[in-house]
Amino acid sequence: MSNKYTFKQKLRYYFDNTLSRGTSSIIIWLAILSLLIIIVFGMVYAFSGINMKGEEGMNFFEAMWQTLLRSIDPGTMAGDTGWGFRLIGLLITIGGIFILSTLIGVLTASLDEKLDNLRKGRSLVIEENHTLILGWSPKVIHIISELIIANENQTKPRIVILAEEDKVIMEDEIREQIPDTKNTKIICRTGSPLDLTDLKIVNPDGARSVIIISPEKENADTYVIKSILALTLNPERKKEKYHIVAEIKNEKNMEVAQIVGKDEAMFVLSPDLTARITAQTCRQSGLSIIYQQLFCYEGDEMYFKNEPSLIGKTYKDAIFSYNNSAVLGYKDKSGKININPPMNTILTEGDEILAITEDDDTIILSGISDYKIEKDAVIKTEAVSSVKKEKNIILGWNKRGKIIIRELDEYVDSGSEVHIISNIENSDEIKRELEGKLKNQKIKFIQGDITNSEELEKNAIISYDNIIILSYYDIDVREADAKTLICLLHIRNMADKAGKEVNIVSEMFYQKNRELAEVTKADDFIISEDLISLFLTQLSETPDLKKVMDVLFEAEGSEFYLKDAKDYVKLDTPVNFYTVLEAASLKNETAVGYRIIKYAHSVENNYGIKVNPNKDEKITFSEGDKIIVLAED
């Protein structure tokens, strides 16, 4: 077989193979060619005796030196004399020009290729203790924004992103949306989070936490689960456990996700979470603002603190022990979260206080013994249950609708109704599915267009106790928000004409569209993408908050309520917040803030919401003002 090819073909094949190895091989060949020119023409000069006119012949080494000079610098032959010497010098210079131009071209191409690879984001990341984000979606920008705030007191914080998006596109979008990253450095790399080779680029073993973003496509949960598998089943993975936080969109996939993630991953079931918040918020105006504030790093957040000096004291003692922190409950030594436990609960060794405070180092005992409680201002009545028969309406429809209705069923009394106005085609099927799961509500679907004012008036929208507007998921998100905005404007117009206050909670996709919708004076807006981003970020920084979320969003047990201030303290009477704490504790409730109703639609005044107020400062409550409490109902 070896005789089948000629020597020339074999030589050409070998030469092609060496060139295909890249820049280094080409440089080696150019070096060999340069050496051949120097040797050959050096021999010509040395053995022919040709030299410049009037000079003697050169020895071999001198001839090689003169050849080298003429090959790398054409100007060297400008002073040559004698046509024989000039002719040989010209040939050497032409060969040198060819070699140098080729070398420059090769180096330029190699440098361009290297820069192109850098732009593609394929270089190794050697950061340690960084936050790693896998995947790309609109949530990433919000997550980065929150992490930047959380990292302000950190030394050289780093956020590393690995996604299939182009590195330059990701960096441009981040720069456009977040012009000031403060002390946080953001590093983007292009690659698949499902590929083990690509994962190595971003050093997942050195990351302190990993956030896996659910992509904006079908079977998004499959992508998330595979990403977790790529991390946890990598044969070269670290021995220590990962701290992974991920979003799951379909409840049916939660079980397999937990099997895959084991004790290394925690999950946010996004439709369920936002549906629970919507169900609670529609009955508690202002509740979404409270959640937004608690899970946002800009302002006060929730932290745990071990406080040995509180051992042996009651929970009621604990809630009065801090002037600038609002106690919510505690975590016992077994890890169980107790929100608003009985006031006479004794705190034991290993218990950690859960409090709302500015930062993790601001949970400081006040040392105050005289709380200056206005005892005459305390209203000593039994807690009023919020469970009652209601008639609610949902405008629009999406996959969260069924979860919202099921959640509402846990909060309303028997005989309640929920009506749905929508243009969905399978309403009968949905109704049959839900009726078997509801115990307190009757359900009714009405075919209609939520942007048509005549249909809204015909169905007496403003007569319902609570109004929920859901975004359509089967149309463009901008169009969906536009429909929501139009519907809100119609309802506000109807309410103004009738001189009636209506309780509206609306779902929207984009925060910017919420700003446009402020004119409608809706009570609450659920920006689902923002909420999920906040929760993912919080869990990546403080894993124990997952248990807190699970307790707060369950229908059973204590959760946030906004209750009439007049049921706690005398109106039009200046009181400090210790007085409010005392009034709430008599009802076995924990007060954490208040809402001044006259600022309910004021963005500048945070819609009247004040969480974790300074307990020394006095405030005068008026009719319609609310106390924010943790209570069982």
Residue, then its C-alpha position, 0 to 999 in steps of 0.5 A: m500500500s505504501n507504494k501506491y503514493t509517490f514521494k511527492q504526495k507523501l511529502r505534501y500530505y505530511f506538510d499539510n498535516t503540520l500546517s493544520r496544527g496551527t500557528s506554531s507549526i507555521i512559524i516553525w516552517l518559516a523559521i526552517l525556510s529562513l535558516l535555509i536561505i541564510i545557509v544557502f546564500g551564506m555559502v554562495y557568498a563564502f565560496s563564490g568570493i563575491n563581495m562588495k566592490g573593492e572588498e575581499g571575500m567573506n568567511f562563511f559565518e560573516a556571509m551568514w550574518q550579512t545574509l541574515l541582515r538582508s533577509i530581515d531588513p531590506g534597507t541593509m542593501a541600500g549601500d551595496t556595490g557591485w552588481g553580482f553582490r547586489l543581485i544576490g542581496l536582492l534575492i535574499t531580500i525578496g525571500g526575507i520580505f516573503i517570510l516576514s510578511t507571511l509571519i506578520g500575517v500568521l501572527t495577526a490571524s492568530l491574534d485575531e483568532k485569540l481575541d475572537n475566542l476571548r469575545k466568545g467567552r471560552s477562556l477559563v475562570i479562576e475565581e473562587n467564592h463567586t456566585l455562579i449563574l447558569g442560563w440566561s433569561p430576563k430574570v438574570i438582570h434582576i438577580i444581578s441587581e440584587l446580588i450587587i446590593a447584597n455584596e456591598n459589604q463583601t471583599k472583591p465579590r464576583i458573579v460568573i454567568l455561563a449561558e448559551e448566549d453570546k458573551v458580548i450580547m450578555e455583557d452589553e445588556i448588563r451594561e445597559q441595564i446596570p451601569d453601576t456594578k459598584n464593587t462587584k465584578i461580573i464575568c460572562r462566558t458562553g457555553s452550555p450548562l449541560d456540557l461538562t467541558d463548558l462547566k469546567i470553564v466557570n469553576p463550579d467547584g469554587a462557587r459558594s452558590v449556584i443559581i440555575i435559571s429556567p429558560e424561556k422555552e418549552n420543557a424548561d424544567t428538563y433543562v434545569i434538571k439536566s444542569i443539576l445532573a451535570l454538576t452533581l454527577n460530574p466524576e471530577r466534582k468536589k467532595e463538598k456539597y454544592h449549594i444550588v438554587a433553581e426554579i421549577k415551573n411544573e409541579k409534576n417535575m418537582e419530585v424528580a428534581q428533588i431526587v436529582g438535587k438531593d440535599e444539594a439543591m433547593f427549588v422554587l416552584s414559581p407558578d405555585l409561589t406567585a399564585r399563593i402570593t396572589a391569593q393572599t394579596c387579593r384579600q390583603s391590600g398591600l401584602s405584595i409590597i411587604y413581600q417585595q420589601l422583605f425579599c429585596y436587599e434594598g431596605d430591611e430583610m430577614y436574618f437569623k441571630n443567636e441571642p444567648s441572653l434571651i435563653g429562658k425568656t419568653y417569645k414576648d420578651a424577645i419581641f420587645s428586646y429590639n428597638n430597630s429590629a422586628v422579631l417574627g419568630y425563631k428557629d429551634k435547634s432542630g432547624k424547625i421554623n416557628i413563626n409567631p409562636p405563643m407569647n409564653t413560649i420559652l426560648t432555649e439554648g440553640d434557638e435563633i431569633l428570626a427578625i426583620t432588620e437592616d443588615d445581619d449585624t443590626i440585630i442588637l438588643s436595645g437594653i430598654s426596660d421601660y417601653k413607655i406603653e400607653k396602656d390607656a390606648v390599647i384596645k383589649t378585644e379578641a382577634v377578628s377572624s379574616v375568614k368570611k364569605e366572599k364573592n371574588i372575580i378573576l379577569g383573564w386566565n393562565k396556568r396559575g389561575k387553578i392554583i390561585i382558586r385552590e389557594l383562595d378556597e383555604y382562606v374564604d368561608s363556605g358559600s363563597e363564589v369565584h367567577i372568571i371572565s376570559n376567552i379561553e376555550n376549555s373552561d368547562e374542562i377546567k371547571r370540572e377539574l376544580e369543582g372536585k377540589l373546592k370545599n368553600q367556593k362555587i366556580k363560574f366561567i363567563q366568556g368575555d373580553i376583559t378589555n371591553s368596558e361594556e362587558l365589564e359593566k354588564n358583569a358588575i365588576i366593581s360589586y365583587d369583594n376582590i378583583i384579580i387580573l391575570s396576564y395571558y401567557d399565549i400572547d406576546v408579553r407586551e400585548a398581555d401587559a397592554k390588555t391588563l393596563i386597559c382592563l385596569l383603566h376601565i375598572r378605575n373609571m367605573a369605580d370613580k364614577a360610582g364613588k366606590e373603592v375596589n380591591i384590585v390585584s394585577e399580574m404584570f410581566y414588566q416592572k416598567n409597565r407597572e409604572l405606567a399602570e400606577v395611574t389606575k391606582a390598583d392596590d397591588f401588582i404581582i410582577s412574577e418574574d421579579l418575585i421569583s428573581l428575589f426569592l432565588t437571590q435570597l435563597s442563594e445567600t441565605p438557604d434557611l429562608k426557604k423554610v421561612m417561605d414554606v411556613l409563610f406561604e402555607a394556608e395553615g399557621s401564621e402569615f402576614y395580615l393587614k388589620d384595622a388599627k382601630d382594633y389595636v390602639k385608639l385612633d387619633t392618639p399618639v402612641n409608640f410602636y411598643t404600644v402596638l406590640e403590646a396590643a397585638s401580643l394580647k391577641n397572640e399576634t406579632a406586630v411588625g409594621y403598619r400602613i397609613i392609608k392616605y399614602a396607599h397610592s403614593v410611590e414616594n411613601n412606599y404606598g404607606i407601608k412601613v415595616n420594622p419601624n423604630k419602636d420609640e417613634k410615636i405615630t397617630f393612626s386614623e380611620g382606615d390605617k392598618i397594622i401589619v401583623l403575623a397571625e393565624d387568620 
